[in-house]
């Protein structure tokens, strides 16, 4: 009888560890088999607090994630990984926005009207720089608005 109790505890422990592992992978947005989709690059004058793993959205719907952020020609080069079924026009505009007043940063893409599409590995050329609240506030305080 005692052995049956030990087996039940062991099974419960293994199931708990598997559940924790699954949640860690899902919440940490980790993928073991590589991320599906394709990459697009965007060069911003400043990323203003954007981080790798931030969401990429069109019309409030998540279509991808920020894969990496680096420096290229003194600008921030942001690599986006988009879902394979999302196609962007050549004249799409990328901008960095904030969820709420002081929430997390994300990349918002405004689709264009061109017939040409950005190929995988291509880049979005039109960008809108993020609003720097500190700079805006200092201009307001010191009367330079």
C-alpha positions, -999 to 999 in steps of 0.1 A, spaced: 0 0 0 28 24 8 45 17 -25 13 27 -43 14 61 -25 50 66 -35 42 59 -71 13 84 -70 35 111 -55 62 104 -81 37 107 -110 23 139 -95 58 153 -91 67 145 -128 35 160 -141 42 192 -120 77 195 -134 64 190 -170 37 217 -164 63 241 -151 86 234 -181 57 240 -205 48 273 -189 84 284 -188 87 279 -225 54 295 -234 57 325 -211 94 330 -220 85 328 -257 112 303 -263 112 280 -294 132 249 -297 124 242 -334 132 276 -347 107 304 -352 84 300 -382 79 330 -404 103 354 -421 126 383 -412 123 420 -421 147 447 -410 139 483 -400 164 511 -392 152 536 -366 170 568 -355 164 556 -319 145 526 -304 135 545 -272 133 515 -249 122 488 -274 135 454 -264 140 420 -282 109 400 -278 85 430 -280 55 425 -302 49 437 -337 13 447 -345 -9 458 -373 -43 472 -363 -37 460 -327 -32 424 -338 1 407 -331 18 396 -363 53 389 -350 81 397 -326 112 418 -324 140 393 -329 171 415 -323 183 451 -320 217 462 -331 236 492 -344 241 498 -382 254 531 -397 247 549 -363 211 539 -364 192 511 -345 187 481 -368 157 462 -356 151 427 -370 115 416 -370 102 381 -373 68 381 -389 42 353 -394 46 337 -428 10 345 -439 15 383 -433 26 401 -464 37 438 -462 36 463 -490 68 481 -500 55 515 -487 45 502 -452 55 525 -423 70 511 -390 67 531 -358 76 524 -321 46 530 -298 38 525 -262 10 505 -247 -7 529 -223 10 559 -208 41 542 -194 36 506 -208 58 484 -228 71 494 -262 60 477 -294 64 481 -332 33 492 -351 32 487 -388 9 507 -410 3 489 -443 9 508 -475 -10 508 -507 17 496 -531 13 465 -553 49 455 -546 55 434 -515 85 433 -492 103 400 -498 116 378 -469 149 393 -457 138 427 -471 134 460 -452 108 486 -443 122 519 -455 96 543 -440 99 548 -403 84 571 -377 107 578 -348 95 572 -312 84 601 -291 110 609 -264 89 619 -234 119 631 -214 129 655 -241 93 667 -246 88 672 -209 121 692 -206 110 714 -235 77 720 -218 92 728 -184 118 752 -198 93 769 -221 107 758 -254 75 744 -268 
